[in-house]
């Protein structure tokens, strides 16, 4: 993976802000042609710098919770994390270093639904301890 210069950084920043921004708009901003911007993006994708283009959907009134998870050996953290991805309501699973091994974000339409997902995570083999936090607000 390589970002070759400041222009690549600007292109990536604009695409992170809005993956649908026209290449012509990026080109105007940085003083290149649309074709030059398109080629840079294609190269960044080919080299694995840009992994995917995505859509972020408004969660509306969804309730979110973060679950801090400790894993009990001999079950490896990556195996437990993979199992978590199969739990309904789980949006994100992160393997982390620190006091806990895994952080998962779940969402549901009610506290009862979120609790159901947290209980499902607790039943995964290898999960030894959880600490759940309800998300009050988020900023991006």
Secondary structure per residue as TSV (DSSP state, phi and psi in degrees):
chain	resnum	aa	ss	phi	psi
A	1	X	-	360.0	128.1
A	2	X	-	-147.3	133.0
A	3	X	-	-102.7	119.0
A	4	X	-	-82.4	-30.0
A	5	X	S	-159.4	-175.7
A	6	X	H	-64.0	-31.1
A	7	X	H	-63.3	-44.8
A	8	X	H	-56.8	-42.4
A	9	X	H	-62.5	-40.1
A	10	X	H	-66.4	-44.3
A	11	X	H	-59.0	-47.3
A	12	X	H	-63.1	-43.2
A	13	X	H	-60.5	-45.8
A	14	X	H	-63.4	-40.4
A	15	X	H	-69.9	-32.5
A	16	X	H	-67.9	-35.2
A	17	X	H	-68.8	-38.8
A	18	X	-	-158.9	103.7
A	19	X	T	-65.7	-12.3
A	20	X	T	-101.5	7.7
A	21	X	-	-60.6	132.7
A	22	X	-	-64.6	141.2
A	23	X	H	-60.4	-29.7
A	24	X	H	-62.3	-37.0
A	25	X	H	-68.5	-43.0
A	26	X	H	-62.8	-42.4
A	27	X	H	-59.8	-43.8
A	28	X	H	-60.7	-41.6
A	29	X	H	-64.7	-38.7
A	30	X	H	-104.2	-0.2
A	31	X	T	77.7	32.0
A	32	X	-	-120.3	172.5
A	33	X	-	-80.8	160.9
A	34	X	H	-60.0	-39.7
A	35	X	H	-63.4	-38.5
A	36	X	H	-65.9	-40.2
A	37	X	H	-66.3	-44.6
A	38	X	H	-59.1	-43.2
A	39	X	H	-64.6	-39.2
A	40	X	H	-61.9	-45.2
A	41	X	H	-62.6	-44.6
A	42	X	H	-59.0	-42.5
A	43	X	H	-64.9	-42.9
A	44	X	H	-63.8	-34.3
A	45	X	H	-70.1	-47.6
A	46	X	H	-58.9	-37.8
A	47	X	T	-82.7	-3.6
A	48	X	T	83.4	7.2
A	49	X	S	-69.0	-46.5
A	50	X	S	-96.2	116.2
A	51	X	-	-85.3	-39.5
A	52	X	-	-164.8	159.8
A	53	X	-	-104.8	139.5
A	54	X	-	-139.6	169.0
A	55	X	-	-119.4	132.6
A	56	X	-	-103.1	119.7
A	57	X	-	-96.4	138.2
A	58	X	-	-62.3	126.1
A	59	X	-	-76.1	-8.5
A	60	X	T	61.4	-126.8
A	61	X	T	-94.2	18.8
A	62	X	-	-64.8	139.7
A	63	X	E	-92.3	133.4
A	64	X	E	-117.0	149.7
A	65	X	E	-139.1	149.1
A	66	X	E	-107.5	134.5
A	67	X	E	-115.1	119.9
A	68	X	E	-91.9	125.0
A	69	X	E	-124.5	131.0
A	70	X	E	-103.3	139.0
A	71	X	E	-109.1	139.5
A	72	X	-	-97.3	122.1
A	73	X	T	-61.4	154.0
A	74	X	T	-91.6	4.7
A	75	X	S	-75.2	120.2
A	76	X	-	-68.7	146.8
A	77	X	H	-53.5	-45.4
A	78	X	H	-61.7	-32.7
A	79	X	H	-69.1	-43.8
A	80	X	H	-63.0	-43.5
A	81	X	H	-61.0	-40.8
A	82	X	H	-62.6	-40.4
A	83	X	H	-62.4	-35.9
A	84	X	H	-65.7	-32.3
A	85	X	T	-61.8	-20.5
A	86	X	T	-88.1	-5.4
A	87	X	S	-80.3	128.4
A	88	X	T	-58.2	140.6
A	89	X	T	90.5	-14.1
A	90	X	E	-79.4	120.9
A	91	X	E	-97.1	-31.9
A	92	X	E	-151.4	138.2
A	93	X	E	-129.4	126.3
A	94	X	E	-124.0	128.2
A	95	X	E	-87.6	128.0
A	96	X	-	-129.0	164.9
A	97	X	-	-107.8	141.4
A	98	X	S	140.4	-149.2
A	99	X	S	-69.8	-24.7
A	100	X	-	-118.3	167.1
A	101	X	S	-101.1	-33.0
A	102	X	E	-140.4	143.5
A	103	X	E	-121.6	129.9
A	104	X	E	-122.6	144.7
A	105	X	E	-111.6	126.9
A	106	X	E	-121.5	155.0
A	107	X	E	-142.5	152.0
A	108	X	E	-157.8	171.7
A	109	X	S	-83.5	-10.9
A	110	X	S	-151.8	166.2
A	111	X	H	-62.4	-37.6
A	112	X	H	-61.9	-42.9
A	113	X	H	-66.6	-44.5
A	114	X	H	-60.7	-42.6
A	115	X	H	-60.7	-38.3
A	116	X	H	-60.9	-43.5
A	117	X	H	-66.9	-39.8
A	118	X	H	-62.5	-42.4
A	119	X	H	-61.5	-38.2
A	120	X	H	-64.9	-39.8
A	121	X	H	-62.9	-42.2
A	122	X	H	-62.4	-26.8
A	123	X	T	-82.4	-6.7
A	124	X	S	-68.8	132.2
A	125	X	T	-59.0	130.1
A	126	X	T	103.2	-19.5
A	127	X	E	-76.5	118.3
A	128	X	E	-103.6	-26.2
A	129	X	E	-157.0	142.4
A	130	X	E	-132.0	154.1
A	131	X	E	-138.6	116.5
A	132	X	E	-105.4	144.0
A	133	X	E	-132.4	131.5
A	134	X	E	-82.1	134.4
A	135	X	-	-82.7	123.2
A	136	X	-	-89.1	-41.9
A	137	X	-	-151.7	155.1
A	138	X	-	-139.0	149.7
A	139	X	-	-126.6	143.2
A	140	X	-	-117.3	360.0
